[in-house]
């Protein structure tokens, strides 16, 4: 626990100031996190990020992540969108299956593409949300409600947990812990309503918080499913006491796209 707390403090000391600054510094940090996350996920299946398909996947990842305000003007003038780049990446990866005489299979390529889309769009919507009006508040909102959910689930689970939430995927998680995580997120959301200039009705923010807390827990379980399927304990070791980048961002990669969509229609 001491190691986890120290790592969390250092991690927050790096992330939170750059979230506040925004712009290129935050974009570079997001690209670093996403690239490490892709490396961790590909490694679970035995692929090297610096192989040809790994480099193609990295290219797709980087293009997906580009926020609208930074998208290359010459690509816009040429009418090239992110869908076109994704299609090009798919064709290149499928071509690679032919060149390797099916040593790299269709299933392998599908894994790479899903991994790239999962991580790429998660961090893309992180950057897009930060660029929104009041985006700074919403990014801090998402970070703090998910950190509250993680902590609440842990401590409520330790104190009251009896019924397993999803033992085949994550045997230590409990229903009581899950409920405690949602309650903790709502408490943090109420603090945001009191101390920030969020203008949306309180009931909508509370409902959104509950929804995002649940999606965050699903994201956590999804990554647990990856790890259990591929027989690894942690996605990496870059964050002592926490594991890898995916271990730290698994919930947020689910939350940021949903939050952006909700904010866009509110």
N, C-alpha and C positions, 0 to 999 in steps of 0.2 A: 504493500500500500504506500509506503514511504517513497519508493521508486516511482510509482504511478503518479503520485502527487507532484514530485519534483519535475518529472517529465511534462506533466500537464501545465505547470507554471511556466516552464521554458517555452513550451509549444504556444501557449497563449500569448506570451511576451513577444513572440515573433509574428504570430498571425494577426492579433488584434490591431496593432499599430498599422500594419499594411492594409488591413480592411478599412481603417479610417482614412489612410492616404488615398487608396484606390488607384486608378490609372495603371500605367505600365508596371510599377512595382508589384501591385497586387496580381496583375496579369501574369507576370513572370513567376511569381510564387505559385499561382494556380497551375501553370504549365509544368512546373517542377513536381508538384504533388501528383498531378494526373499522370505524368510520365512514369514516376516511381510506382504509382498504383497499377498502371498497365504492365509494367515489368513484373510486379508481384503476382498479378493474375495469370500472365502468360507462363511464369515460372511454375505455377501450380500444375500446369499440364505438360511441363517439360520443354517449353519453347524458350529460346533466347531472344531477348529484345533486340539484340544486334545482328540477328539473322535477317535475311532478305524479307521474309514475311513479317518479322517483328518490326523492321524499319518501315515497311508499307503500312502496317497497323499504326505505328507512331505518327506517320504522315497524316493518316486519316484522322487520328485523335486530335492532332494539332489544328487541322483545318476545321473540324467540328467545333472546337472550343472557341474559335475566334468570335469575340462579341461583335455585334452589329456595328458599333461605332469605330471598330478597328479593322473591319473587313476591307480587303484591298480594293482600292478604287478601280484598278485596271481589270479586276475580275468582275466587278459590277458592270463596267462598261462593256465587257465581253459577254455579259449575260450568263456568267458561270456562277451557279449557286452551290450551296453545300450538298444538295442532293446529287448534283452532277459529280462532285468530287468523291462522294461516297460510292456512287456507281463505278467510277473509274477505279477506285480502290478495290471494289469487289471483283471487277474484271481482272485486275492485276493479280490478286490473290488466287483466283480460279485458274489463271494461266500458270501460276506457280505449281498447282497440283499436276498439271500436264508435264511441266519441265522436270518435276521430281518423279515422274512415272508413278504417281499416286502414293509416294512415300509420305508426303503430306496430303492428307485426305480432305474430302469435302467437309467431314465433321470437324476436322482441325480448323479449317477456314471459317466455318460457322462459329466456332468458339472464339476465334480471334475477332471476328466482326461484332459479335454480341458484347464481348469484353470492351472493345473500343467504343461502341455506341453507349454502353452503360456508363463508363467512366467519362467519356468525352462530353456527353450531353449533361451529365450531372454538374461538371465544372463549368460548362458553357452557361447554364442557367444561374450558377453562382455569380459569374461575371455580369450576365445580363441583369440580374436583380440588383447588383451593386450600382449599375448604371441608371437604374430607374430613379424617378423622383422619390425622395425619402428612402432610396435604396440602402443607404448606410444603416438606417434604423432596422430595416427588414432583414438585412444580413445578420446584424447583432441579435435580432429577435430569433432568427432560425438557429444560430449558434447556441444561444443561452437556453432556449426551450429544449433542444436536443441534449445538451449537456445536463440539464436538469432531469430530463427523462432517463438518461443513462444512470445518473447518480441515484435518482429516486427509485428506479427499478432495482438497483443493486441493494440499497439499504432496506427498502420495503421487503424485498425478497429474502434478505438475511433475517429480518425480524419476524415476518409473518408468512413467508412462503411455505406452502404445503402442497399445492396442486401444480403439477408440471404443465408448462405452457405448450411446449413442442419437444418432447424428450428425444424423438428420433433425430432432431437436428441440433438442438442445444439443450442438453439435459439439465443444466443448472438454472435455466430460466423458469420462473413460475408465473401463474396467473396473477397472484397477489402482487408480485414485483411489477408486472406489466401495468396493472391498474395504478400502482404507486407512481410509476413513471409518468403516466398521463396526468395524474393529480399534480405532480411536481411541475410539469410543464405549464399547467393552467395557472398555478401560483405565480410562476415567472411571467406569464402573459399578463396577469393582472397588474404586476409591478410595472410592466412596460406601459400599460394603459394609464397608470397613475403618473409616471415620471417622464413620459415622452409625449410628443405631439401627434401620436396616432389618432386620426380623426374618424376612422371607421367605427361603426357601432360596436359596443363591447360584446354583445351576444355573438356577432359575426366573428370577432377575434377569438373568442373562447371556442366556438365551434371549429374554426380553422385550426386552432392550436390542438384540439383533441384529434382532428383528422391528421395533422402533420405528425403528432406524437405517435399515432398508430402506424403511419407510413414509415416513420423512422425505425420503429421496432421491426417492421417487415423487412426493411433494408438490412438491419442487423442480422435477422434470421436468414436472409438470402445469402449474405456473405458467410454465415456459419454453415449453410448448406454447401457452398463451394468448398470450404475447408474440409468439411467432413467427407465429401465425395472424393476429394483428392488426397485425403489423409495427412493434412497439415494442421498444426495447432494454431499458428499465427501466420498472417500473410507475409510478414517480414519482421525485421529486427531493428528498423531505423528509429523506433520510438521505444526506448527501454520501459518495460512495465506495461506497455500498450500493444506492442507488436509492430505492425507495418502501417503504411498510409491507409490502406483499405480498412484495417481494423479501427482506425480513428474516424474515417469519413464514410463508412458503410451506410449509416443512417442518413447522413446529409445528402449523399448522392441520390437517395430516393426523395428526400424532402425538398430540395431546391427546385427540381422541375415542377413538382405539384404546387409549391408555394408561388412560383412565377405565374403559373396558369391561373391560380386563384386570384392573385393580385391583379392580373390583367383583365379579369371579368368583374371585379368588385367595383 
